[in-house]
Amino acid sequence: MPKQFPDRQAVHRALLESGRELFSTYGLKKTTVDEIVRKAGVAKGTFYAFFPSKEQLFFEIMLEEEQIRERLVKQQYLHAETARDGIRGLIREGLREVAANPILSQLYREGTYEILMRKIDPEKIREHARKDEEETRGFITSLQREGLLTDEPPEVITGLLRALFLLTLHTREIGEDLFPRVMDLLSRITADGLTTEEGKQR
């Protein structure tokens, strides 16, 4: 028998939490809508009143997890002594958060990203990518104005950072035992290369 919820927001939250737990345990591919609604305690028709597909539910959960990751990672920069240390912390902790988060890590494994690209409204994907790029470019530009970051075009630096995160697709090829050390070294080399002499001092 379906559970009783005080309002639509509570139903929405129950579906998010149910999906988060199941996706984290079994992955997007192996989780079914039937399992999600059973765990949430709602009827199947109710699910489709909120989400057109399980992929859309996963996408919404992913956006929430990214916001949590961004807050944690930004703390690394705010508490760093220099811009170089801050950039290194952003990269290192960002990669660690992706690797440790059972939702975000799926984006780089199991073909999950490709599934989302096929199932999610392309405009929503583009909007998410635009927002992410705008925020990154704004951060890069502000550091360049202060003379702390190299004057390479912001879109080039953004592409470099994106490329680093895409390396998580090749954890097995690099070696799972070696991967954390490789990423730590890459974060140091990248931070050294991106920051100016002033950025290495403050």
ZIFEN-V925534 format. One record per run of one state. SS is the DSSP state (hx for helix, st for strand, lp for the rest). FROM is the first residue (numbers start at 1). TO is the last residue. If there is no record, write none. Layout:
ss,from,to
SS,FROM,TO
SS,FROM,TO
This chain:
ss,from,to
lp,1,7
hx,8,30
lp,31,32
hx,33,40
lp,41,43
hx,44,50
lp,51,53
hx,54,78
lp,79,82
hx,83,100
lp,101,103
hx,104,108
lp,109,111
hx,112,119
lp,120,121
hx,122,145
lp,146,148
st,149,149
lp,150,153
hx,154,174
lp,175,175
hx,176,194
st,195,195
lp,196,202
